[in-house]
């Protein structure tokens, strides 16, 4: 038994020594490689300030929508065509759209995420879209006694979201929209109504 332990200890020592030697060798090679770069040509340093100085066109809007696949294509068409923002907006898709913004536990994380887009792209307008039958945020239409109550509840939350944005980012214009869908001759018809 003692003999087996002694062999195990020796094996362990050899493994540690090999790891140390390998790490040391890699470090020396990396150091030599960096010294060679100093003697030769240094890679050019990227100057991000030049990008910002030369940029003449910033992002017009930040669009916040729900991840619900049923509304994705219609939402993109609405933003690009009806709002005329094609190629001029950041797009953030969150399950339940604004529910995480209204939840005090996740509010700061969400606002800080939006803040990155607002600061880096100089956004002046936020467009928030919510929709009927939002299962992630509200449990779907079945959670309400009727569609009018669902509409009123989600519109109330949209307005709360606008107030929260106004507190954190008072310079922003915040536009709210509520999306609905109905079927006509087996075809889906989408409508986005602005909430004032």
Backbone as CSV, one residue per row, in Angstrom:
resi,resn,N_x,N_y,N_z,CA_x,CA_y,CA_z,C_x,C_y,C_z
1,UNK,0.819,-1.192,0.000,0.000,0.000,0.000,0.869,1.266,0.000
2,UNK,1.932,1.255,0.868,2.836,2.405,0.916,3.555,2.578,-0.417
3,UNK,3.907,1.462,-1.006,4.606,1.507,-2.292,3.713,2.135,-3.374
4,UNK,2.432,1.782,-3.364,1.484,2.346,-4.340,1.321,3.843,-4.128
5,UNK,1.262,4.282,-2.874,1.142,5.723,-2.597,2.373,6.475,-3.055
6,UNK,3.542,5.865,-2.834,4.789,6.508,-3.234,4.830,6.688,-4.751
7,UNK,4.398,5.656,-5.486,4.353,5.743,-6.955,3.351,6.808,-7.397
8,UNK,2.193,6.885,-6.712,1.174,7.888,-7.027,1.699,9.295,-6.780
9,UNK,2.421,9.500,-5.666,2.997,10.817,-5.357,4.039,11.215,-6.386
10,UNK,4.882,10.247,-6.797,5.898,10.537,-7.810,5.221,10.896,-9.134
11,UNK,4.187,10.145,-9.515,3.447,10.435,-10.749,2.822,11.818,-10.694
12,UNK,2.245,12.152,-9.570,1.620,13.472,-9.385,2.654,14.579,-9.533
13,UNK,3.835,14.390,-8.935,4.906,15.381,-9.006,5.375,15.556,-10.449
14,UNK,5.498,14.461,-11.173,5.929,14.537,-12.577,4.906,15.296,-13.415
15,UNK,3.611,15.042,-13.218,2.560,15.729,-13.970,2.598,17.232,-13.698
16,UNK,2.730,17.607,-12.416,2.790,19.031,-12.052,4.008,19.684,-12.681
17,UNK,5.150,18.996,-12.652,6.374,19.542,-13.240,6.216,19.736,-14.747
18,UNK,5.602,18.763,-15.418,5.378,18.892,-16.865,4.439,20.048,-17.189
19,UNK,3.386,20.194,-16.418,2.467,21.321,-16.635,3.177,22.647,-16.445
20,UNK,3.994,22.747,-15.386,4.740,23.975,-15.127,5.689,24.275,-16.283
21,UNK,6.429,23.262,-16.738,7.383,23.437,-17.815,6.685,23.881,-19.104
22,UNK,5.558,23.243,-19.420,4.808,23.591,-20.627,4.308,25.032,-20.567
23,UNK,3.749,25.416,-19.427,3.254,26.786,-19.258,4.387,27.792,-19.370
24,UNK,5.519,27.491,-18.750,6.673,28.375,-18.790,7.180,28.539,-20.223
25,UNK,7.250,27.434,-20.970,7.713,27.466,-22.358,6.785,28.313,-23.226
26,UNK,5.487,28.133,-23.067,4.517,28.910,-23.849,4.636,30.391,-23.521
27,UNK,4.816,30.719,-22.245,4.946,32.114,-21.819,6.189,32.747,-22.434
28,UNK,7.311,32.011,-22.415,8.551,32.542,-22.996,8.387,32.776,-24.492
29,UNK,7.786,31.814,-25.190,7.581,31.964,-26.635,6.684,33.167,-26.937
30,UNK,5.628,33.345,-26.160,4.736,34.489,-26.365,5.475,35.788,-26.113
31,UNK,6.314,35.797,-25.092,7.090,36.990,-24.767,8.059,37.315,-25.894
32,UNK,8.739,36.294,-26.408,9.665,36.512,-27.519,8.927,36.996,-28.758
33,UNK,7.761,36.430,-29.005,6.977,36.852,-30.167,6.572,38.311,-30.044
34,UNK,6.184,38.732,-28.843,5.792,40.138,-28.671,6.996,41.049,-28.802
35,UNK,8.208,40.576,-28.369,9.417,41.371,-28.543,9.749,41.539,-30.010
36,UNK,9.545,40.480,-30.805,9.806,40.559,-32.231,8.890,41.590,-32.882
37,UNK,7.641,41.667,-32.425,6.726,42.664,-32.980,7.214,44.068,-32.691
38,UNK,7.786,44.262,-31.500,8.282,45.600,-31.146,9.414,46.011,-32.059
39,UNK,10.306,45.035,-32.398,11.427,45.356,-33.262,10.975,45.608,-34.697
40,UNK,10.016,44.816,-35.148,9.523,44.993,-36.512,8.411,46.037,-36.509
41,UNK,7.364,45.740,-37.216,6.231,46.659,-37.309,5.175,46.306,-36.274
42,UNK,4.672,47.302,-35.611,3.558,47.114,-34.688,2.269,47.145,-35.503
43,UNK,1.289,46.305,-35.121,0.012,46.419,-35.821,-0.600,47.782,-35.535
44,UNK,-1.268,48.374,-36.533,-1.830,49.713,-36.316,-2.903,49.688,-35.227
45,UNK,-2.884,50.737,-34.415,-3.902,50.849,-33.367,-5.180,51.397,-33.976
46,UNK,-6.290,50.812,-33.564,-7.586,51.248,-34.066,-8.004,52.488,-33.288
47,UNK,-8.384,53.523,-34.004,-8.844,54.749,-33.355,-10.346,54.872,-33.564
48,UNK,-11.084,54.477,-32.513,-12.536,54.503,-32.614,-13.075,55.926,-32.669
49,UNK,-12.343,56.861,-32.111,-12.817,58.244,-32.148,-12.938,58.724,-33.588
50,UNK,-12.068,58.225,-34.475,-12.143,58.596,-35.889,-13.478,58.156,-36.482
51,UNK,-13.924,56.938,-36.107,-15.215,56.452,-36.590,-16.331,57.410,-36.178
52,UNK,-16.319,57.839,-34.909,-17.375,58.716,-34.430,-17.262,60.111,-35.044
53,UNK,-16.048,60.567,-35.283,-15.866,61.892,-35.891,-16.362,61.906,-37.328
54,UNK,-16.136,60.800,-38.049,-16.504,60.744,-39.455,-17.955,60.355,-39.689
55,UNK,-18.595,59.761,-38.698,-19.965,59.265,-38.878,-20.916,60.450,-38.976
56,UNK,-21.655,60.499,-40.053,-22.585,61.603,-40.274,-24.026,61.205,-40.010
57,UNK,-24.313,59.907,-40.005,-25.692,59.457,-39.856,-25.792,58.479,-38.700
58,UNK,-26.615,58.815,-37.736,-26.806,57.946,-36.587,-28.114,57.183,-36.740
59,UNK,-28.337,56.271,-35.867,-29.549,55.466,-35.865,-30.736,56.348,-35.458
60,UNK,-31.840,56.274,-36.184,-32.993,57.130,-35.908,-33.813,56.653,-34.710
61,UNK,-33.906,55.338,-34.537,-34.830,54.833,-33.519,-34.339,53.524,-32.907
62,UNK,-34.867,53.248,-31.747,-34.711,51.955,-31.092,-36.099,51.336,-31.057
63,UNK,-36.238,50.147,-31.634,-37.528,49.463,-31.676,-37.494,48.302,-30.688
64,UNK,-38.503,48.248,-29.821,-38.604,47.188,-28.824,-39.885,46.414,-29.103
65,UNK,-39.742,45.105,-29.334,-40.895,44.265,-29.637,-40.834,42.980,-28.828
66,UNK,-41.875,42.189,-28.957,-41.933,40.863,-28.353,-41.305,39.852,-29.314
67,UNK,-40.839,38.733,-28.778,-40.225,37.700,-29.615,-41.244,36.806,-30.312
68,UNK,-42.525,37.008,-30.100,-43.559,36.118,-30.635,-43.442,35.993,-32.153
69,UNK,-43.160,34.768,-32.612,-42.944,34.516,-34.046,-44.162,34.862,-34.899
70,UNK,-45.347,34.846,-34.309,-46.553,35.123,-35.099,-46.603,36.567,-35.583
71,UNK,-45.898,37.457,-34.892,-45.933,38.878,-35.237,-44.630,39.372,-35.866
72,UNK,-43.613,38.544,-35.947,-42.289,39.003,-36.382,-42.301,39.639,-37.768
73,UNK,-42.818,38.947,-38.762,-42.803,39.467,-40.132,-43.665,40.721,-40.249
74,UNK,-44.847,40.682,-39.671,-45.742,41.846,-39.732,-45.119,43.050,-39.024
75,UNK,-44.451,42.802,-37.920,-43.797,43.891,-37.181,-42.700,44.522,-38.025
76,UNK,-41.868,43.696,-38.662,-40.799,44.222,-39.516,-41.366,45.042,-40.678
77,UNK,-42.409,44.539,-41.299,-43.035,45.281,-42.404,-43.591,46.613,-41.915
78,UNK,-44.229,46.596,-40.758,-44.788,47.825,-40.189,-43.683,48.861,-39.915
79,UNK,-42.597,48.410,-39.308,-41.494,49.317,-38.967,-40.825,49.852,-40.229
80,UNK,-40.543,48.943,-41.164,-39.831,49.345,-42.381,-40.670,50.204,-43.308
81,UNK,-41.907,49.782,-43.543,-42.735,50.441,-44.558,-43.615,51.555,-43.994
82,UNK,-44.433,51.221,-43.014,-45.366,52.228,-42.500,-44.675,53.318,-41.686
83,UNK,-43.700,52.935,-40.876,-42.984,53.947,-40.089,-41.809,54.540,-40.861
84,UNK,-41.419,53.906,-41.967,-40.341,54.429,-42.809,-38.968,54.385,-42.157
85,UNK,-38.715,53.401,-41.320,-37.451,53.335,-40.593,-36.464,52.312,-41.156
86,UNK,-36.729,51.757,-42.305,-35.890,50.692,-42.854,-34.419,51.106,-42.867
87,UNK,-33.593,50.261,-42.232,-32.154,50.510,-42.193,-31.742,51.629,-41.256
88,UNK,-32.661,52.132,-40.433,-32.353,53.282,-39.579,-32.689,53.036,-38.117
89,UNK,-32.722,51.772,-37.691,-33.116,51.520,-36.308,-32.403,50.310,-35.724
90,UNK,-32.234,50.353,-34.401,-31.800,49.191,-33.637,-33.050,48.416,-33.272
91,UNK,-32.921,47.103,-33.190,-34.081,46.250,-32.961,-33.801,45.352,-31.766
92,UNK,-34.613,45.484,-30.732,-34.486,44.637,-29.555,-35.789,43.865,-29.392
93,UNK,-35.668,42.559,-29.400,-36.825,41.688,-29.255,-36.726,40.969,-27.914
94,UNK,-37.719,41.178,-27.062,-37.710,40.625,-25.707,-38.983,39.811,-25.497
95,UNK,-38.867,38.629,-24.903,-40.093,37.872,-24.606,-41.028,38.704,-23.722
96,UNK,-42.249,38.882,-24.177,-43.209,39.666,-23.410,-43.064,41.163,-23.605
97,UNK,-42.233,41.594,-24.539,-42.008,42.996,-24.862,-41.667,43.827,-23.632
98,UNK,-42.601,44.523,-23.055,-42.325,45.487,-21.992,-42.466,44.939,-20.584
99,UNK,-42.898,43.696,-20.440,-43.133,43.149,-19.094,-41.879,43.195,-18.219
100,UNK,-40.694,42.911,-18.786,-39.459,42.947,-18.013,-39.058,44.368,-17.632
101,UNK,-39.500,45.326,-18.412,-39.258,46.729,-18.069,-40.122,47.141,-16.881
102,UNK,-41.320,46.610,-16.799,-42.240,46.980,-15.723,-41.956,46.219,-14.427
103,UNK,-41.271,45.111,-14.515,-40.949,44.311,-13.330,-39.774,44.963,-12.594
104,UNK,-39.971,45.310,-11.334,-38.926,46.007,-10.571,-37.650,45.174,-10.435
105,UNK,-37.754,43.854,-10.535,-36.571,42.988,-10.403,-35.675,43.038,-11.641
106,UNK,-36.253,43.283,-12.792,-35.473,43.262,-14.039,-35.382,44.638,-14.709
107,UNK,-36.027,45.627,-14.152,-36.114,46.955,-14.785,-34.747,47.569,-15.070
108,UNK,-33.865,47.601,-14.073,-32.565,48.243,-14.279,-31.747,47.559,-15.364
109,UNK,-31.770,46.236,-15.384,-31.049,45.501,-16.410,-31.569,45.864,-17.802
110,UNK,-32.876,45.916,-17.942,-33.479,46.231,-19.237,-33.170,47.672,-19.640
111,UNK,-33.343,48.615,-18.735,-33.072,50.023,-19.062,-31.604,50.243,-19.399
112,UNK,-30.704,49.563,-18.694,-29.282,49.705,-19.003,-28.952,49.121,-20.367
113,UNK,-29.603,48.018,-20.732,-29.407,47.434,-22.062,-29.877,48.412,-23.138
114,UNK,-31.054,49.002,-22.930,-31.545,49.998,-23.884,-30.604,51.196,-23.927
115,UNK,-30.087,51.560,-22.764,-29.209,52.718,-22.661,-27.965,52.597,-23.510
116,UNK,-27.446,51.385,-23.660,-26.262,51.172,-24.503,-26.574,51.585,-25.936
117,UNK,-27.691,51.141,-26.449,-28.085,51.494,-27.816,-28.302,52.998,-27.942
118,UNK,-28.953,53.564,-26.941,-29.249,54.998,-26.990,-27.974,55.832,-26.985
119,UNK,-27.017,55.449,-26.149,-25.764,56.213,-26.056,-24.882,56.014,-27.287
120,UNK,-24.710,54.769,-27.708,-23.773,54.498,-28.804,-24.295,54.965,-30.157
121,UNK,-25.598,54.911,-30.354,-26.155,55.241,-31.666,-26.935,56.543,-31.696
122,UNK,-26.898,57.274,-30.590,-27.531,58.590,-30.510,-29.009,58.559,-30.908
123,UNK,-29.691,57.554,-30.460,-31.111,57.384,-30.759,-31.917,58.509,-30.110
124,UNK,-32.892,59.023,-30.839,-33.751,60.088,-30.315,-35.206,59.640,-30.164
125,UNK,-35.500,58.450,-30.652,-36.882,57.961,-30.656,-36.904,56.478,-30.298
126,UNK,-37.853,56.110,-29.458,-38.063,54.706,-29.113,-39.462,54.328,-29.582
127,UNK,-39.563,53.173,-30.233,-40.851,52.643,-30.675,-41.061,51.333,-29.920
128,UNK,-42.124,51.255,-29.138,-42.425,50.043,-28.379,-43.695,49.423,-28.947
129,UNK,-43.598,48.150,-29.314,-44.754,47.435,-29.851,-45.116,46.276,-28.927
130,UNK,-46.358,46.246,-28.515,-46.912,45.111,-27.779,-48.017,44.526,-28.659
131,UNK,-48.553,43.359,-28.278,-49.554,42.761,-29.142,-50.560,41.935,-28.347
132,UNK,-51.673,41.688,-28.978,-52.713,40.852,-28.364,-52.231,39.410,-28.253
133,UNK,-52.813,38.665,-27.364,-52.517,37.247,-27.150,-51.040,37.001,-26.846
134,UNK,-50.457,37.896,-26.046,-49.050,37.750,-25.641,-48.987,36.722,-24.516
135,UNK,-48.580,35.518,-24.861,-48.584,34.432,-23.874,-47.443,34.555,-22.873
136,UNK,-46.293,35.038,-23.305,-45.145,35.139,-22.408,-45.356,36.235,-21.368
137,UNK,-45.798,37.383,-21.804,-45.951,38.512,-20.887,-47.242,38.511,-20.092
138,UNK,-48.334,38.007,-20.692,-49.650,38.156,-20.072,-50.444,36.855,-19.959
139,UNK,-49.899,35.771,-20.440,-50.642,34.508,-20.392,-51.610,34.331,-21.539
140,UNK,-51.567,35.212,-22.514,-52.433,35.117,-23.684,-53.806,35.729,-23.463
141,UNK,-54.559,35.800,-24.541,-55.907,36.387,-24.481,-56.823,35.639,-23.527
142,UNK,-56.585,34.349,-23.370,-57.434,33.532,-22.485,-57.353,33.979,-21.019
143,UNK,-56.331,34.764,-20.682,-56.179,35.247,-19.301,-57.079,36.439,-18.992
144,UNK,-57.746,36.952,-20.007,-58.613,38.108,-19.831,-60.059,37.710,-20.106
145,UNK,-61.011,38.361,-19.418,-62.416,38.000,-19.645,-62.906,38.360,-21.050
146,UNK,-62.300,39.390,-21.646,-62.668,39.782,-23.013,-61.524,40.579,-23.636
147,UNK,-61.556,40.712,-24.965,-60.474,41.389,-25.682,-60.308,42.846,-25.259
148,UNK,-61.413,43.502,-24.913,-61.346,44.911,-24.496,-60.527,45.066,-23.214
149,UNK,-60.659,44.119,-22.306,-59.901,44.173,-21.050,-58.416,43.920,-21.330
150,UNK,-58.138,42.986,-22.216,-56.746,42.718,-22.605,-56.118,43.976,-23.217
151,UNK,-56.834,44.581,-24.144,-56.349,45.797,-24.804,-56.074,46.898,-23.783
152,UNK,-57.016,47.120,-22.883,-56.877,48.173,-21.873,-55.682,47.902,-20.956
153,UNK,-55.501,46.656,-20.547,-54.397,46.284,-19.654,-53.042,46.501,-20.318
154,UNK,-52.905,46.021,-21.545,-51.619,46.144,-22.238,-51.325,47.606,-22.591
155,UNK,-52.355,48.364,-22.970,-52.151,49.790,-23.257,-51.712,50.550,-22.007
156,UNK,-52.275,50.184,-20.876,-51.879,50.795,-19.601,-50.401,50.508,-19.317
157,UNK,-49.960,49.278,-19.591,-48.562,48.917,-19.393,-47.641,49.634,-20.385
158,UNK,-48.093,49.796,-21.614,-47.316,50.555,-22.592,-47.089,51.990,-22.103
159,UNK,-48.121,52.586,-21.550,-48.000,53.966,-21.050,-47.073,54.037,-19.837
160,UNK,-47.092,53.005,-18.991,-46.144,52.946,-17.867,-44.716,52.874,-18.396
161,UNK,-44.518,52.068,-19.429,-43.188,51.942,-20.029,-42.715,53.279,-20.574
162,UNK,-43.615,54.032,-21.210,-43.250,55.349,-21.732,-42.840,56.285,-20.588
163,UNK,-43.576,56.230,-19.466,-43.219,57.063,-18.310,-41.835,56.697,-17.769
164,UNK,-41.541,55.394,-17.693,-40.232,54.951,-17.197,-39.109,55.427,-18.114
165,UNK,-39.329,55.347,-19.418,-38.331,55.868,-20.355,-38.169,57.370,-20.178
166,UNK,-39.274,58.069,-19.949,-39.223,59.516,-19.757,-38.428,59.917,-18.528
167,UNK,-38.486,59.095,-17.496,-37.716,59.376,-16.275,-36.230,59.153,-16.520
168,UNK,-35.890,58.034,-17.120,-34.477,57.671,-17.333,-33.865,58.423,-18.520
169,UNK,-34.640,58.644,-19.577,-34.145,59.291,-20.798,-35.128,60.391,-21.221
170,UNK,-35.127,61.525,-20.531,-36.151,62.555,-20.783,-36.101,63.174,-22.183
171,UNK,-35.001,63.057,-22.889,-34.880,63.648,-24.225,-35.544,62.808,-25.319
172,UNK,-35.998,61.606,-24.988,-36.519,60.689,-26.000,-37.990,60.898,-26.324
173,UNK,-38.298,60.696,-27.562,-39.689,60.581,-27.996,-40.019,59.082,-27.950
174,UNK,-41.114,58.721,-27.306,-41.491,57.316,-27.177,-42.855,57.108,-27.826
175,UNK,-42.887,56.302,-28.884,-44.125,55.985,-29.585,-44.553,54.561,-29.216
176,UNK,-45.845,54.394,-28.980,-46.395,53.116,-28.549,-47.364,52.575,-29.593
177,UNK,-47.314,51.249,-29.797,-48.221,50.608,-30.744,-48.720,49.287,-30.175
178,UNK,-49.959,48.978,-30.508,-50.576,47.725,-30.089,-50.968,46.949,-31.335
179,UNK,-50.453,45.728,-31.458,-50.708,44.921,-32.642,-51.822,43.910,-32.431
180,UNK,-52.669,43.790,-33.446,-53.737,42.790,-33.431,-53.684,42.004,-34.734
181,UNK,-54.313,40.848,-34.721,-54.388,40.024,-35.922,-55.776,39.398,-35.997
182,UNK,-56.327,39.329,-37.209,-57.568,38.599,-37.411,-57.483,37.891,-38.758
183,UNK,-58.338,36.912,-38.945,-58.309,36.111,-40.164,-59.434,36.525,-41.098
184,UNK,-59.105,36.630,-42.390,-60.079,36.944,-43.422,-59.756,36.053,-44.617
185,UNK,-60.666,35.137,-44.940,-60.439,34.178,-46.035,-59.120,33.420,-45.858
186,UNK,-58.913,32.889,-44.657,-57.708,32.127,-44.308,-56.415,32.929,-44.452
187,UNK,-56.525,34.227,-44.388,-55.372,35.099,-44.498,-55.284,35.927,-43.224
188,UNK,-54.091,36.058,-42.682,-53.912,36.878,-41.479,-53.817,38.348,-41.850
189,UNK,-54.580,39.155,-41.158,-54.549,40.601,-41.353,-54.048,41.231,-40.054
190,UNK,-52.946,41.942,-40.139,-52.342,42.564,-38.966,-52.657,44.058,-38.947
191,UNK,-52.818,44.572,-37.762,-53.066,45.991,-37.586,-52.258,46.477,-36.392
192,UNK,-51.618,47.621,-36.549,-50.880,48.235,-35.451,-51.502,49.605,-35.177
193,UNK,-52.024,49.742,-34.010,-52.687,50.994,-33.627,-51.781,51.777,-32.699
194,UNK,-51.617,53.067,-32.998,-50.779,53.904,-32.128,-51.543,54.217,-30.843
195,UNK,-50.874,54.112,-29.728,-51.436,54.419,-28.421,-50.902,55.765,-27.980
196,UNK,-51.796,56.705,-27.799,-51.376,58.069,-27.434,-51.342,58.269,-25.935
